Amino acid sequence: DAIFGALPLPDIGQVFQDTDPRWKGCDSSKFMEHAYEVMKYYGYQIGNVDVTLILERPKVAGFKPRMKENIVRLLHTTDGRVNIKARTHERVDSVGELRSLSCHVVVTLEKVVGAEEED
């Protein structure tokens, strides 16, 4: 979704509508692969990806390296361009009460030198 927003294009919910049975149970990596291809089509590459997970449980320190590897692989970028951090909500609201979790992603894109401008 952050890639679509940086381009700026419709959000992921418009591209992959939850009412379309093709996406029911679909591996989320398919969405990221599609976003990468769209980004590449428009002549961009990943500048940086900053992920903030907000949740009380599970503790994600042990999962972060694998999550980072997946993002690096799916977005065809390097380890130094991806950061994943986690924090709690200190028992405040639905996140703090263990009823939900939140994830914020900020992506910067770089125009690929020599890429054609799209109208």
Backbone bond lengths (Angstrom), bond angles and torsions (degrees), N, CA, C in turn:
res aa  C-N    CA-C-N  psi(-1)  N-CA   C-N-CA  omega(-1)  CA-C   N-CA-C  phi
1 D - - - 1.445 - - 1.528 110.53 -
2 A 1.328 116.87 -37.66 1.467 120.52 -179.86 1.527 111.03 -64.89
3 I 1.315 117.52 -35.43 1.467 120.51 178.07 1.523 109.88 -66.33
4 F 1.327 117.34 -45.91 1.461 120.22 178.22 1.531 110.40 -60.22
5 G 1.322 117.24 -41.32 1.450 121.27 179.94 1.520 112.79 -65.88
6 A 1.335 116.91 -35.21 1.463 120.78 -179.67 1.524 111.79 -72.49
7 L 1.326 118.79 -18.94 1.472 119.51 -174.48 1.534 116.20 -81.02
8 P 1.231 132.43 -30.59 1.465 135.17 -22.22 1.535 110.92 -87.69
9 L 1.294 114.27 130.57 1.462 122.70 -179.11 1.528 108.87 -128.83
10 P 1.328 117.67 173.32 1.470 119.57 177.11 1.530 111.05 -57.24
11 D 1.323 116.08 154.12 1.458 119.17 -178.53 1.530 111.73 -71.98
12 I 1.307 115.38 167.26 1.459 121.82 -173.54 1.531 111.63 -61.27
13 G 1.335 117.01 -29.84 1.460 120.46 177.94 1.517 113.20 -67.34
14 Q 1.319 116.77 -26.71 1.465 120.31 176.22 1.521 110.77 -81.61
15 V 1.314 117.09 -33.98 1.465 121.18 -179.57 1.529 110.56 -75.19
16 F 1.323 116.65 -43.82 1.467 122.93 -179.67 1.524 108.33 -118.43
17 Q 1.312 116.74 78.86 1.464 120.84 -175.13 1.523 111.77 -66.64
18 D 1.331 115.03 135.19 1.469 119.57 -177.31 1.525 113.24 -70.03
19 T 1.326 117.20 -9.34 1.462 120.53 176.12 1.530 111.88 -87.22
20 D 1.327 117.12 -8.09 1.469 121.97 179.67 1.529 108.87 -86.34
21 P 1.328 117.31 116.90 1.469 120.26 -176.70 1.536 113.78 -61.86
22 R 1.332 118.06 -18.77 1.473 119.60 178.80 1.524 112.11 -61.89
23 W 1.323 117.43 -25.78 1.463 120.33 -174.31 1.518 112.98 -97.56
24 K 1.331 117.96 -5.60 1.463 120.08 -179.74 1.532 109.51 -63.40
25 G 1.319 116.03 121.35 1.462 121.59 178.66 1.519 114.63 73.91
26 C 1.319 117.07 9.75 1.464 121.36 -178.05 1.529 110.66 -68.16
27 D 1.310 116.44 139.20 1.461 122.29 175.75 1.528 108.41 -61.71
28 S 1.319 117.15 128.86 1.467 121.32 -176.26 1.526 112.54 -63.29
29 S 1.317 117.92 -19.87 1.469 119.29 177.76 1.532 110.84 -62.74
30 K 1.322 117.99 -27.27 1.472 121.31 177.85 1.525 111.04 -63.40
31 F 1.334 116.73 -36.59 1.460 120.62 178.77 1.527 110.43 -67.75
32 M 1.325 116.03 -42.51 1.456 119.68 -179.89 1.528 111.10 -68.46
33 E 1.327 117.13 -38.29 1.469 120.23 176.73 1.524 110.59 -61.08
34 H 1.329 116.58 -41.48 1.461 120.38 178.55 1.531 110.62 -65.00
35 A 1.329 116.96 -43.84 1.464 120.48 178.71 1.527 110.40 -60.47
36 Y 1.326 117.13 -39.74 1.462 120.57 177.46 1.527 110.73 -61.04
37 E 1.330 116.81 -46.08 1.472 120.56 -179.11 1.532 111.31 -63.26
38 V 1.326 117.45 -39.33 1.464 120.94 177.53 1.528 109.78 -64.79
39 M 1.327 116.64 -44.60 1.457 121.60 178.47 1.533 110.67 -58.77
40 K 1.308 115.74 -45.19 1.467 121.33 179.46 1.535 110.59 -63.50
41 Y 1.327 116.93 -41.86 1.464 121.95 178.44 1.534 111.04 -56.89
42 Y 1.334 116.49 -40.02 1.456 120.78 -179.91 1.532 112.84 -81.37
43 G 1.327 117.22 1.36 1.462 121.01 174.50 1.514 115.52 85.39
44 Y 1.323 116.69 30.48 1.465 120.62 -179.80 1.518 110.98 -120.14
45 Q 1.331 113.83 161.23 1.456 121.57 171.33 1.528 107.82 -134.33
46 I 1.304 115.75 166.56 1.460 120.27 179.99 1.519 110.07 -67.74
47 G 1.333 115.37 130.92 1.460 120.97 169.71 1.520 107.28 -90.01
48 N 1.322 116.03 -64.58 1.459 122.52 176.39 1.518 109.80 -147.48
49 V 1.331 115.09 153.13 1.460 122.68 173.84 1.519 106.84 -126.62
50 D 1.317 116.69 122.96 1.463 121.64 178.18 1.524 108.36 -120.62
51 V 1.321 116.22 115.66 1.461 122.93 -176.78 1.527 108.90 -111.17
52 T 1.323 116.11 130.15 1.457 121.05 173.10 1.519 108.23 -121.56
53 L 1.314 116.10 115.99 1.461 122.47 175.18 1.523 107.45 -93.38
54 I 1.315 116.92 132.61 1.458 121.21 179.42 1.520 107.31 -121.84
55 L 1.323 115.37 108.55 1.452 121.15 -177.06 1.518 109.75 -164.00
56 E 1.303 115.73 155.48 1.458 121.01 177.00 1.536 110.73 -86.26
57 R 1.310 115.11 -44.65 1.451 121.71 179.90 1.499 109.96 -145.20
58 P 1.312 120.78 151.10 1.461 125.28 -0.33 1.521 111.25 -76.00
59 K 1.295 116.41 161.62 1.457 121.00 172.17 1.519 106.39 -69.21
60 V 1.323 118.07 131.42 1.464 121.13 -169.85 1.529 114.50 -106.11
61 A 1.322 118.10 1.97 1.467 119.98 -177.79 1.525 111.68 -51.99
62 G 1.307 117.60 -40.97 1.456 121.64 -179.49 1.523 114.23 -72.76
63 F 1.333 117.13 -20.64 1.459 121.83 -178.97 1.528 113.66 -92.98
64 K 1.328 116.82 -22.52 1.463 120.68 -172.57 1.532 114.08 -57.16
65 P 1.327 119.96 -41.74 1.469 117.48 179.40 1.531 113.15 -60.07
66 R 1.316 117.65 -41.27 1.472 121.13 179.31 1.530 110.85 -68.97
67 M 1.323 116.78 -39.12 1.464 120.47 177.31 1.528 109.53 -60.89
68 K 1.315 116.05 -44.25 1.454 120.88 -179.73 1.529 110.78 -63.57
69 E 1.325 117.19 -44.10 1.473 120.93 177.03 1.523 110.83 -56.12
70 N 1.328 117.14 -43.78 1.466 121.19 -179.69 1.522 111.50 -63.46
71 I 1.326 117.05 -44.19 1.464 120.20 -179.82 1.524 110.07 -64.35
72 V 1.333 116.88 -45.20 1.466 121.11 178.75 1.528 110.15 -57.69
73 R 1.325 116.52 -45.38 1.469 121.38 -178.77 1.519 111.89 -66.67
74 L 1.321 117.40 -47.60 1.460 121.09 -175.86 1.524 112.64 -68.19
75 L 1.329 117.37 -30.27 1.459 120.64 -177.91 1.529 112.55 -102.17
76 H 1.331 116.49 8.35 1.464 121.89 175.39 1.532 111.04 49.69
77 T 1.309 115.52 50.88 1.457 120.40 -179.29 1.522 109.22 -127.44
78 T 1.311 116.56 -168.53 1.463 120.58 -177.62 1.521 110.77 -110.73
79 D 1.301 115.01 159.58 1.452 123.84 -178.19 1.531 112.25 -54.87
80 G 1.311 116.97 -38.12 1.452 121.35 -177.28 1.516 115.01 -73.48
81 R 1.317 117.49 -4.46 1.465 121.30 -179.81 1.529 112.82 -103.39
82 V 1.328 116.55 2.01 1.469 120.97 -177.20 1.526 109.64 -125.21
83 N 1.321 115.89 130.06 1.457 121.47 177.01 1.525 108.50 -128.88
84 I 1.321 115.79 134.88 1.466 121.02 176.16 1.517 107.37 -127.42
85 K 1.308 115.17 128.05 1.452 120.30 175.92 1.521 108.96 -133.94
86 A 1.316 115.25 160.20 1.460 120.24 -179.65 1.518 108.96 -134.76
87 R 1.302 114.03 149.80 1.458 120.02 176.41 1.523 108.50 -148.43
88 T 1.302 115.00 163.20 1.465 119.94 176.48 1.524 108.55 -99.25
89 H 1.319 114.77 174.76 1.457 120.65 177.44 1.520 110.24 -111.31
90 E 1.329 115.53 15.94 1.472 122.57 174.56 1.526 113.04 50.84
91 R 1.332 114.89 44.23 1.469 122.23 175.71 1.527 114.22 63.01
92 V 1.332 116.43 25.25 1.460 121.13 179.03 1.524 108.83 -104.68
93 D 1.274 119.24 140.41 1.463 129.94 177.57 1.518 112.45 55.76
94 S 1.322 117.31 -164.64 1.473 120.89 -173.87 1.525 112.21 -64.86
95 V 1.327 118.26 -29.68 1.468 120.39 177.15 1.522 109.18 -67.59
96 G 1.311 116.57 -49.73 1.458 121.20 179.92 1.509 113.92 -65.67
97 E 1.321 116.65 -24.52 1.462 121.78 178.77 1.521 112.14 -89.91
98 L 1.332 117.63 8.25 1.468 124.02 176.90 1.525 113.26 68.54
99 R 1.339 118.12 20.32 1.455 121.19 179.07 1.518 112.45 -95.34
100 S 1.341 117.14 -11.87 1.463 120.39 -179.72 1.527 109.42 -158.61
101 L 1.313 114.92 176.15 1.454 121.05 171.95 1.512 107.21 -142.62
102 S 1.320 115.43 167.15 1.455 119.99 -177.01 1.522 108.57 -137.70
103 C 1.317 115.46 153.56 1.457 120.84 178.19 1.525 108.01 -142.97
104 H 1.314 115.84 128.07 1.465 121.80 177.30 1.521 107.77 -116.28
105 V 1.326 116.24 134.10 1.463 121.16 179.63 1.522 108.80 -130.16
106 V 1.316 114.84 129.98 1.458 121.36 173.89 1.525 106.71 -116.97
107 V 1.327 115.32 129.65 1.463 121.26 -178.90 1.526 108.34 -124.34
108 T 1.313 115.98 133.46 1.457 119.84 168.06 1.519 106.97 -108.79
109 L 1.316 114.83 139.52 1.457 120.85 179.53 1.521 108.84 -113.91
110 E 1.327 115.73 147.96 1.456 122.15 176.83 1.513 108.48 -116.50
111 K 1.327 115.92 134.69 1.465 120.42 175.84 1.520 107.29 -69.74
112 V 1.318 116.36 131.10 1.459 121.45 177.99 1.521 107.98 -75.31
113 V 1.322 116.32 127.52 1.464 121.18 -179.50 1.525 108.83 -58.71
114 G 1.316 115.52 130.05 1.457 121.07 179.94 1.518 113.73 88.76
115 A 1.332 117.90 -5.31 1.472 120.13 179.05 1.516 108.97 -73.28
116 E 1.320 115.77 139.57 1.468 122.15 179.55 1.515 109.92 -70.63
117 E 1.311 117.38 143.46 1.468 122.30 174.54 1.533 108.17 -75.02
118 E 1.326 115.79 136.14 1.465 121.85 175.60 1.513 108.85 -96.62
119 D 1.304 117.03 141.74 1.468 120.43 176.86 1.496 110.41 -87.45
